[in-house]
Amino acid sequence: MVLKNLNYPLDFKFKITTLASDFNITDRNGNYVAYVRQKMFKLKEDVIVFNDESKSKELFRIRANQWIDFNASYSLNDITENKNYGRLARKGMRSLWKASYDILDAHDQPKFKVQEDSAWVRFWDGFVGELPIIGMFTGYFLNPSYTVTGIDGKAYFKMKKMPSFFGRRFQLDRMIDIDDEDESLVILSLLMMVLLERSRG
């Protein structure tokens, strides 16, 4: 299965009524694209992508490849076709500086790079976020954005965290056309990245 014919921008909106890290992905018209659930109490990240909130059909599965590793990577698999799309690899340990990820295809070849746009947003978010009371409101004025570029150097997608109290919402826009399978690879990578980066802002 591939994620195609999508009407951008896509909204990634976390639920605040569940303990698990669940979020909906909807298109510009409010139609469901997918429902994402991260399994709780797992030593390694285990994420299931369903067709919608009813969770009646599993579409994709994302699993961490390492137990503990600053350069952790996450395999992206299609459940319906028993197919591996590739993996998302985080570059380096988390720090005050810009987040950076590599997206590799099923043959482990680099295809795309995800780069946080501003190191200063990350720095001030980390600093202000530790302040009493004021830190609770960083989600309204310190929101990171990320650009997905291909190995050809072109910018294909832009993802940004939208102002919200609980860090509930991200928005993804496509900047230029892309192959359907590559589009699925990028979207699966970004929904995993959102789970990793959500706590900021």
C-alpha positions in Angstrom: 0.0 0.0 0.0 1.2 3.5 -0.7 0.0 6.8 0.7 -0.9 8.7 -2.5 -3.4 11.3 -3.9 -3.1 13.2 -0.6 -4.6 16.7 -0.3 -2.0 18.8 1.5 -1.4 20.2 4.0 -1.7 17.2 6.3 -2.5 17.8 10.0 -0.9 15.6 12.7 -3.0 16.1 15.8 -2.2 14.3 19.1 -5.0 13.2 21.4 -4.8 14.4 24.9 -7.4 12.0 26.3 -5.2 8.9 26.1 -2.0 7.9 28.0 -0.5 6.5 24.8 1.1 8.8 22.1 -1.8 8.6 19.7 -2.4 11.0 16.8 -4.7 11.5 13.8 -3.5 12.4 10.4 -6.1 14.2 8.3 -5.9 16.1 5.0 -6.9 19.6 4.1 -10.5 18.6 3.9 -10.5 16.9 7.2 -10.6 13.4 5.8 -8.7 10.6 7.5 -5.3 9.6 6.2 -4.2 7.4 9.1 -4.3 6.9 12.9 -1.0 6.4 14.7 -0.4 4.7 18.0 2.9 4.2 19.8 2.8 1.1 22.1 3.3 1.9 25.7 5.8 0.4 28.1 8.1 -0.9 25.3 11.9 -0.8 25.7 12.1 -0.2 22.0 9.7 2.1 20.1 6.9 0.1 18.4 4.4 2.2 16.4 1.4 1.0 14.5 -0.3 3.0 11.7 -4.0 2.2 11.3 -6.5 3.2 8.7 -8.5 5.4 11.1 -9.4 5.8 14.8 -11.5 2.6 14.8 -8.1 0.7 14.5 -9.9 -1.9 12.3 -7.0 -2.3 9.9 -3.2 -2.2 10.4 -1.4 -0.5 7.5 2.2 0.0 8.6 4.5 -0.9 11.5 7.5 1.1 12.7 10.0 -0.5 15.0 13.3 0.7 16.6 16.3 -1.3 15.4 18.4 -0.7 18.5 17.8 -1.1 22.2 19.9 1.9 23.3 21.8 3.8 20.7 22.4 7.6 20.2 22.2 6.9 16.4 18.9 4.9 16.7 17.1 3.9 13.5 13.6 2.9 12.8 12.4 0.3 10.2 9.3 1.3 8.1 7.2 -1.7 7.1 4.0 -2.2 5.1 1.8 -4.7 6.9 -0.7 -5.3 4.1 2.0 -6.2 1.5 4.7 -7.5 3.9 7.1 -5.0 2.5 10.0 -2.9 3.9 10.1 0.7 2.7 13.3 1.6 4.4 14.3 3.3 7.6 14.6 6.6 9.5 18.0 7.2 11.1 18.6 9.8 13.7 22.0 11.5 13.3 23.9 11.9 16.6 22.6 12.3 20.1 19.9 14.7 21.1 21.4 18.1 21.8 20.7 21.8 22.1 21.4 22.1 18.3 19.4 21.2 15.2 17.8 17.8 14.9 18.9 15.9 11.8 17.7 12.6 10.4 18.5 10.5 7.3 15.8 8.6 5.3 17.1 5.5 3.6 15.3 3.3 1.1 14.8 -0.5 1.3 18.3 -1.1 0.0 19.7 1.1 2.7 20.6 3.9 0.3 20.2 7.5 1.4 17.2 9.1 -0.3 16.3 12.1 1.8 17.5 14.2 4.7 15.3 15.9 7.4 16.9 19.0 8.9 15.6 21.3 11.6 15.5 24.8 10.2 16.7 26.9 13.2 19.1 25.9 15.9 18.1 29.0 17.9 14.5 27.8 18.2 15.8 24.6 19.7 18.2 26.4 22.0 15.7 28.8 23.4 13.0 26.1 23.7 15.4 24.1 25.8 16.4 27.1 27.9 13.0 28.7 28.4 11.2 25.3 28.8 13.1 24.8 32.1 11.7 28.0 33.7 8.8 27.7 36.1 5.4 28.6 34.7 6.8 30.4 31.7 8.1 27.1 30.4 4.6 25.8 30.1 3.8 28.3 27.3 6.8 27.7 25.0 4.4 25.7 22.7 2.8 29.0 21.7 5.9 30.9 20.6 8.8 28.5 20.2 7.8 26.0 17.4 10.4 24.3 15.3 10.1 23.6 11.6 11.8 21.0 9.5 12.7 20.7 5.8 12.9 17.4 3.8 15.5 17.5 1.0 16.3 14.9 -1.5 19.8 13.7 -2.6 19.2 16.0 -5.6 19.3 19.0 -3.2 15.6 19.9 -3.8 13.3 20.7 -0.9 10.3 18.3 -1.1 8.4 18.8 2.2 8.1 21.3 5.0 6.9 20.3 8.4 6.2 22.7 11.2 4.9 22.5 14.8 1.8 24.6 15.2 1.2 26.8 18.3 -0.6 24.8 20.9 -0.5 24.3 24.7 0.2 20.6 24.8 2.3 20.4 21.6 -0.7 18.7 20.0 -0.4 19.7 16.3 2.1 19.5 13.4 1.4 20.4 9.8 3.0 18.9 6.8 3.1 20.5 3.3 4.5 19.2 0.1 6.5 21.7 -1.9 7.1 19.8 -5.2 5.8 16.5 -6.7 7.3 13.2 -5.6 7.1 9.5 -6.6 4.3 7.7 -4.7 6.6 5.2 -3.0 9.0 7.9 -2.0 6.1 10.0 -0.6 5.1 7.0 1.6 8.7 6.6 2.7 8.9 10.3 3.8 5.5 10.4 5.5 6.2 7.3 7.5 9.6 8.7 8.5 8.1 12.0 9.5 5.4 10.5 11.7 8.1 8.6 13.6 10.1 11.8 13.8 7.1 13.7 15.3 6.9 11.1 18.1 10.6 11.6 18.8 10.5 15.4 18.6 7.0 16.2 20.0 8.1 16.9 23.6 9.9 20.1 22.4 7.9 23.3 22.1 
